[in-house]
């Protein structure tokens, strides 16, 4: 049984990926503002800067955060659900299987976005 301080094995943490159309100036600005809002609301959340184009399996602009505990998950995920400003968010565990994490274990808040799983498959080999 999981405790309030650690995720059940094999989950080490959860990633959040907030997607935006990097070719659209308005949507990029919304993503920048949302990033700042998240950082202010959750100052202890590990949050990374905006990627203004495709990176890894992500085919559009995005930024990433890492949720490290079930307690943090319980605070961040409901907040994201209510405050996402129309942006799509991928939430996935870190289990050691990147392909499964980004596909069969994926949770979407908003519209599901395409993920280039071939990039992750190539990294396996």
SULDAKA-V869030 format. One record per backbone hydrogen bond with DSSP energy under -0.5 kcal/mol. CO is the residue of the C=O (numbers start at 1). NH is the residue of the N-H. Records with the same first field share a line. If there is no record, write none. Layout:
CO: NH  NH
This chain:
4: 71
6: 3
8: 11
13: 94
14: 67
15: 92
16: 65
17: 19  90
18: 63
19: 88
20: 22  61
21: 24
23: 25
24: 28
25: 29
26: 30
27: 31
28: 32
29: 33
30: 34
31: 35
32: 36
33: 37
34: 38
35: 39
36: 40
37: 41
38: 42
42: 45
45: 47
46: 66
50: 52
51: 62
55: 58
57: 59  116
58: 55
61: 20
62: 51
63: 18
64: 48
65: 16
66: 46  68
67: 14
69: 73
70: 74
71: 75
72: 76
73: 77
75: 79
76: 80
77: 81
78: 82
79: 83
80: 84
84: 87
88: 19
89: 91  109
90: 17
91: 107
92: 15
93: 95
94: 12
96: 98
97: 101
98: 102
99: 103
100: 103  105
103: 106
107: 91
108: 110
109: 89
114: 59
115: 117
116: 119  120
117: 121
118: 122
119: 123
120: 124
121: 124  125
122: 125
